[in-house]
Amino acid sequence: MTTRNRFAPAPARSVAAALLLLAAVAGFLACGGEDGTPVGRVSAEPSTIDLPYPGSADVELAWAPSTALGAGGEEATVFVHLLNDAAAVVRTFDHPLPRPWQPGSEMRYPLTLYQSLLGPPLPPGEYRLTVGLYGPRGRWSLEADEEVGRQEYALARVRVPEADFENLPQLDFADGWEPLAPGLDLQTLATRWLGTGGTVGVGSAPQGGRLTFEVEIPAVLAGASPVFDEGAEIPRLTVTSTCDDGAHSLSGTRRSEIVVQVPAGGGCEIRFEPNFHYATADAPGPRSVRLLQLFWQPDLG
């Protein structure tokens, strides 16, 4: 049986209250200065960016604050969207403002765009990079060259070439790595958990380059506290590699990047060794570190 909602005519007072509510919601969704004007200007350099699979590219965001953000400004977040030719969001690169918003004080910083090896490649073509600013009360209006949606502004073109699968390194996640799991959103398309230790073998690499692993050491996992190796007190991840004879050590609960130089030909391995793990009832085994992103940057020349 289908149930339909039925609405009776509202009394005049209810209509007036509804109009006031709609006005309040409109103000919530479109924040600006006290009079609704833009709170600052945003721009990006360069205006054209090449983003191959599975690589990364940097763009510099520049903010010129002109008005205080007001309530909720301390929690301001930058949303960054990659739009296809149908104006659909296909990737996101959201992040918090790196420092407080201060009128009259310009803010510049690099933002890394990427296509992760953990996810599928974007279809080749041209995309638009759009940016906006939002907080607990909604989005703030900004000045920019082109507004493409509700307080969303196009700042650059992103060109995605055909994926060159033939020149990618062959990777083998062995030992304690779990299979790929569905991602968190359009920013993290897939993830892979590490148990009490594991390796990533580089079977072959037609040309040399750099592998960049973005990993997360979680503070808690499904309500469980970390179980440490004997003598350890804080979470630590040690990464060693026969690819470049390098060693990395990360400590604390945070996200970090690990860069490994891979020689042409490959034939090496990268070892991940945590000094802790979490034991949870909803996991197939112990878990420690989560791999969020993986990029490959071939050497030039």
C-alpha positions as a printed NumPy array, in Angstrom:
array([[  0.   ,   0.   ,   0.   ],
       [  1.328,   3.45 ,  -0.855],
       [  1.033,   6.147,   1.774],
       [  0.698,   9.732,   0.6  ],
       [  1.423,  12.785,   2.694],
       [ -1.527,  15.178,   2.837],
       [ -1.206,  18.868,   3.689],
       [ -4.086,  20.993,   4.973],
       [ -4.128,  24.796,   4.365],
       [ -1.94 ,  26.48 ,   6.973],
       [ -3.149,  29.3  ,   9.214],
       [ -1.687,  32.758,   8.507],
       [  0.603,  32.563,  11.54 ],
       [  2.008,  29.225,  10.322],
       [  2.683,  30.698,   6.882],
       [  4.512,  33.655,   8.409],
       [  6.554,  31.332,  10.59 ],
       [  7.42 ,  29.201,   7.558],
       [  8.614,  32.254,   5.638],
       [ 10.831,  33.266,   8.537],
       [ 12.242,  29.734,   8.672],
       [ 12.987,  29.766,   4.949],
       [ 14.792,  33.084,   5.301],
       [ 16.853,  31.678,   8.152],
       [ 17.737,  28.572,   6.113],
       [ 18.745,  30.736,   3.155],
       [ 21.049,  32.703,   5.407],
       [ 22.466,  29.456,   6.798],
       [ 23.255,  28.076,   3.351],
       [ 24.789,  31.234,   1.881],
       [ 27.148,  32.819,   4.346],
       [ 29.039,  36.005,   3.651],
       [ 29.952,  39.16 ,   5.477],
       [ 27.392,  40.819,   7.717],
       [ 25.645,  42.171,   4.59 ],
       [ 26.102,  38.997,   2.52 ],
       [ 29.105,  40.307,   0.549],
       [ 32.104,  38.073,  -0.314],
       [ 34.504,  37.477,   2.565],
       [ 37.574,  37.448,   0.326],
       [ 39.073,  36.461,  -3.001],
       [ 40.459,  33.075,  -4.079],
       [ 42.641,  32.195,  -7.068],
       [ 44.949,  29.393,  -8.198],
       [ 48.213,  28.972, -10.103],
       [ 48.776,  27.518, -12.603],
       [ 45.479,  27.812, -14.423],
       [ 46.124,  24.617, -16.436],
       [ 47.271,  21.399, -14.734],
       [ 48.22 ,  17.986, -16.131],
       [ 47.169,  15.076, -13.894],
       [ 48.279,  11.651, -15.168],
       [ 47.376,   8.284, -13.664],
       [ 48.605,   7.364, -11.086],
       [ 50.458,  10.58 , -10.402],
       [ 50.088,  13.882,  -8.631],
       [ 50.355,  17.576,  -9.426],
       [ 50.605,  20.687,  -7.258],
       [ 48.472,  23.796,  -7.522],
       [ 48.938,  26.899,  -5.363],
       [ 45.814,  28.337,  -3.766],
       [ 45.866,  32.024,  -2.889],
       [ 43.369,  33.592,  -0.487],
       [ 42.915,  37.336,   0.124],
       [ 40.586,  37.684,   3.163],
       [ 38.656,  40.948,   3.28 ],
       [ 36.002,  40.261,   5.933],
       [ 35.938,  38.187,   9.098],
       [ 34.16 ,  34.849,   8.753],
       [ 32.183,  35.316,  11.938],
       [ 30.544,  32.436,  13.792],
       [ 31.966,  29.072,  12.753],
       [ 35.018,  30.615,  11.088],
       [ 37.388,  28.729,  13.362],
       [ 36.147,  25.517,  11.718],
       [ 36.423,  26.709,   8.097],
       [ 37.114,  23.977,   5.547],
       [ 38.157,  24.337,   1.921],
       [ 36.271,  22.093,  -0.482],
       [ 38.006,  21.31 ,  -3.755],
       [ 36.102,  19.492,  -6.512],
       [ 37.092,  18.064,  -9.853],
       [ 34.131,  18.384, -12.234],
       [ 33.693,  16.491, -15.497],
       [ 32.038,  17.935, -18.608],
       [ 28.615,  17.101, -17.142],
       [ 29.442,  19.19 , -14.039],
       [ 29.468,  16.036, -11.883],
       [ 31.952,  15.788,  -9.008],
       [ 34.394,  12.946,  -9.759],
       [ 37.153,  13.657,  -7.192],
       [ 37.494,  15.805,  -4.077],
       [ 40.539,  17.257,  -2.297],
       [ 38.974,  18.908,   0.755],
       [ 41.182,  20.202,   3.568],
       [ 41.072,  22.62 ,   6.519],
       [ 42.467,  26.112,   6.137],
       [ 46.155,  25.865,   7.13 ],
       [ 45.928,  28.918,   9.399],
       [ 43.263,  31.275,  10.801],
       [ 41.396,  33.57 ,   8.411],
       [ 42.637,  37.134,   8.968],
       [ 41.311,  40.053,   6.874],
       [ 44.17 ,  41.882,   5.171],
       [ 46.568,  38.929,   5.505],
       [ 47.028,  36.934,   2.286],
       [ 47.36 ,  33.165,   2.542],
       [ 49.14 ,  30.969,  -0.038],
       [ 49.899,  27.253,   0.074],
       [ 50.378,  24.308,  -2.309],
       [ 47.666,  21.69 ,  -2.717],
       [ 48.464,  18.279,  -4.175],
       [ 45.986,  16.818,  -6.652],
       [ 46.349,  13.126,  -7.357],
       [ 45.115,   9.948,  -8.964],
       [ 45.825,   7.065,  -6.593],
       [ 46.943,   3.601,  -7.727],
       [ 44.418,   2.208,  -5.249],
       [ 41.527,   3.464,  -7.388],
       [ 40.584,   3.4  , -11.083],
       [ 41.895,   6.087, -13.443],
       [ 39.799,   9.038, -14.497],
       [ 38.615,   8.936, -18.105],
       [ 40.968,  11.027, -20.266],
       [ 39.761,  14.53 , -20.984],
       [ 39.543,  18.   , -19.507],
       [ 38.067,  18.772, -16.106],
       [ 37.413,  21.908, -14.053],
       [ 38.926,  22.457, -10.636],
       [ 36.485,  24.267,  -8.343],
       [ 36.937,  25.619,  -4.834],
       [ 34.768,  26.951,  -2.034],
       [ 34.811,  27.625,   1.699],
       [ 32.344,  26.276,   4.241],
       [ 31.78 ,  25.949,   7.966],
       [ 29.144,  24.726,  10.411],
       [ 26.636,  27.338,   9.166],
       [ 27.12 ,  26.752,   5.436],
       [ 29.228,  28.186,   2.62 ],
       [ 30.772,  31.647,   2.435],
       [ 30.609,  33.818,  -0.686],
       [ 33.948,  34.566,  -2.352],
       [ 35.324,  36.653,  -5.187],
       [ 36.685,  34.647,  -8.133],
       [ 36.722,  34.784, -11.917],
       [ 33.872,  32.304, -12.409],
       [ 31.119,  31.001, -10.132],
       [ 29.798,  27.631, -11.305],
       [ 27.375,  26.806,  -8.493],
       [ 26.246,  27.895,  -5.064],
       [ 29.371,  29.576,  -3.649],
       [ 31.558,  27.256,  -5.796],
       [ 34.201,  28.795,  -8.055],
       [ 36.157,  27.451, -11.051],
       [ 39.879,  28.227, -10.733],
       [ 41.737,  25.965, -13.169],
       [ 41.529,  23.417, -15.963],
       [ 42.827,  19.902, -15.303],
       [ 43.938,  17.789, -18.263],
       [ 43.924,  14.013, -17.766],
       [ 45.859,  11.999, -20.383],
       [ 45.366,   8.334, -21.256],
       [ 46.672,   6.064, -18.516],
       [ 50.065,   4.547, -19.444],
       [ 49.683,   1.097, -17.886],
       [ 52.689,  -0.369, -19.739],
       [ 55.15 ,   1.818, -17.838],
       [ 53.697,   1.287, -14.36 ],
       [ 55.645,  -0.759, -11.798],
       [ 54.248,  -4.181, -10.901],
       [ 53.41 ,  -4.245,  -7.188],
       [ 52.718,  -7.24 ,  -4.959],
       [ 51.152,  -6.637,  -1.539],
       [ 52.23 ,  -9.663,   0.49 ],
       [ 52.288, -11.087,   4.016],
       [ 50.082,  -9.007,   6.329],
       [ 48.251,  -6.795,   3.824],
       [ 44.491,  -7.211,   3.548],
       [ 42.731,  -7.012,   0.157],
       [ 41.585,  -3.647,  -1.122],
       [ 38.536,  -2.305,   0.708],
       [ 35.968,   0.266,  -0.5  ],
       [ 37.083,   3.827,   0.03 ],
       [ 35.791,   6.509,   2.322],
       [ 34.619,   9.041,  -0.306],
       [ 35.641,  10.602,  -3.638],
       [ 38.889,  11.714,  -2.   ],
       [ 39.942,   8.249,  -0.811],
       [ 38.602,   5.769,  -3.363],
       [ 39.985,   2.604,  -1.744],
       [ 42.057,   1.593,   1.27 ],
       [ 44.192,  -1.331,   2.36 ],
       [ 44.844,  -2.384,   5.975],
       [ 48.157,  -3.709,   7.269],
       [ 48.293,  -6.356,   9.986],
       [ 51.345,  -6.885,  12.171],
       [ 53.723,  -6.392,   9.246],
       [ 53.895,  -6.777,   5.48 ],
       [ 55.856,  -6.148,   2.303],
       [ 55.235,  -4.493,  -1.04 ],
       [ 57.279,  -6.167,  -3.732],
       [ 58.232,  -4.248,  -6.866],
       [ 58.416,  -7.006,  -9.453],
       [ 59.38 ,  -4.848, -12.41 ],
       [ 59.573,  -1.178, -13.285],
       [ 60.181,  -0.266, -16.942],
       [ 61.664,   3.017, -15.747],
       [ 62.798,   4.399, -12.426],
       [ 60.604,   6.629, -10.333],
       [ 59.135,   7.385,  -6.918],
       [ 56.412,   5.539,  -5.043],
       [ 54.596,   7.7  ,  -2.505],
       [ 52.55 ,   5.945,   0.185],
       [ 50.082,   7.975,   2.259],
       [ 49.445,   6.01 ,   5.441],
       [ 47.371,   6.597,   8.544],
       [ 48.183,   5.477,  12.084],
       [ 44.75 ,   5.577,  13.769],
       [ 44.321,   6.748,  17.355],
       [ 41.551,   4.215,  18.006],
       [ 39.945,   1.489,  15.953],
       [ 36.386,   0.286,  16.579],
       [ 36.709,   1.263,  20.228],
       [ 39.843,  -0.844,  20.737],
       [ 43.087,   0.382,  22.288],
       [ 46.425,  -0.43 ,  20.634],
       [ 48.358,  -3.526,  21.687],
       [ 52.075,  -2.651,  21.753],
       [ 55.133,  -4.779,  21.186],
       [ 57.153,  -5.371,  24.347],
       [ 58.817,  -2.156,  25.532],
       [ 56.842,   0.135,  23.18 ],
       [ 54.643,   2.955,  24.486],
       [ 53.633,   4.967,  21.411],
       [ 52.552,   3.731,  17.953],
       [ 55.442,   3.596,  15.494],
       [ 55.791,   2.442,  11.898],
       [ 59.207,   1.542,  10.481],
       [ 59.595,   1.237,   6.706],
       [ 62.739,  -0.187,   5.12 ],
       [ 63.413,  -0.702,   1.442],
       [ 65.88 ,  -2.595,  -0.714],
       [ 64.795,  -0.336,  -3.589],
       [ 66.809,   2.638,  -2.327],
       [ 68.329,   1.197,   0.903],
       [ 66.306,   3.816,   2.753],
       [ 64.592,   3.695,   6.141],
       [ 61.674,   5.708,   7.485],
       [ 60.184,   5.907,  10.958],
       [ 56.786,   7.414,  11.755],
       [ 55.444,   7.805,  15.28 ],
       [ 52.199,   9.047,  16.764],
       [ 48.646,   8.845,  15.451],
       [ 48.527,  10.823,  12.221],
       [ 48.651,  10.708,   8.439],
       [ 52.075,  10.753,   6.79 ],
       [ 53.726,  10.231,   3.417],
       [ 56.556,   7.794,   2.727],
       [ 58.536,   8.209,  -0.495],
       [ 60.603,   5.337,  -1.916],
       [ 62.894,   5.708,  -4.932],
       [ 62.554,   2.72 ,  -7.259],
       [ 65.352,   1.912,  -9.746],
       [ 64.643,   1.055, -13.368],
       [ 63.95 ,  -2.659, -13.574],
       [ 62.495,  -2.957, -10.086],
       [ 63.232,  -6.272,  -8.397],
       [ 63.11 ,  -4.912,  -4.848],
       [ 60.789,  -4.805,  -1.851],
       [ 59.49 ,  -2.383,   0.764],
       [ 58.938,  -3.667,   4.308],
       [ 56.341,  -2.149,   6.683],
       [ 56.779,  -2.995,  10.384],
       [ 54.478,  -1.466,  13.047],
       [ 55.197,  -1.862,  16.759],
       [ 51.479,  -2.114,  17.581],
       [ 48.181,  -3.512,  16.367],
       [ 44.461,  -3.377,  17.11 ],
       [ 42.37 ,  -6.482,  17.69 ],
       [ 38.698,  -5.912,  16.832],
       [ 35.812,  -8.324,  16.473],
       [ 34.716,  -6.967,  13.068],
       [ 38.129,  -7.352,  11.352],
       [ 39.524, -10.547,   9.748],
       [ 42.698, -10.2  ,  11.809],
       [ 44.872,  -7.667,  13.64 ],
       [ 45.095,  -4.24 ,  12.031],
       [ 47.641,  -1.458,  12.483],
       [ 48.218,   1.007,   9.634],
       [ 45.844,   1.922,   6.817],
       [ 47.111,   2.772,   3.331],
       [ 45.005,   5.636,   1.941],
       [ 46.749,   6.743,  -1.263],
       [ 49.535,   5.451,  -3.524],
       [ 51.167,   7.482,  -6.306],
       [ 53.825,   6.784,  -8.927],
       [ 56.001,   9.542, -10.362],
       [ 58.375,   8.331, -13.128],
       [ 61.806,   9.903, -13.392],
       [ 62.162,  12.563, -16.062],
       [ 64.412,  11.946, -19.034]])
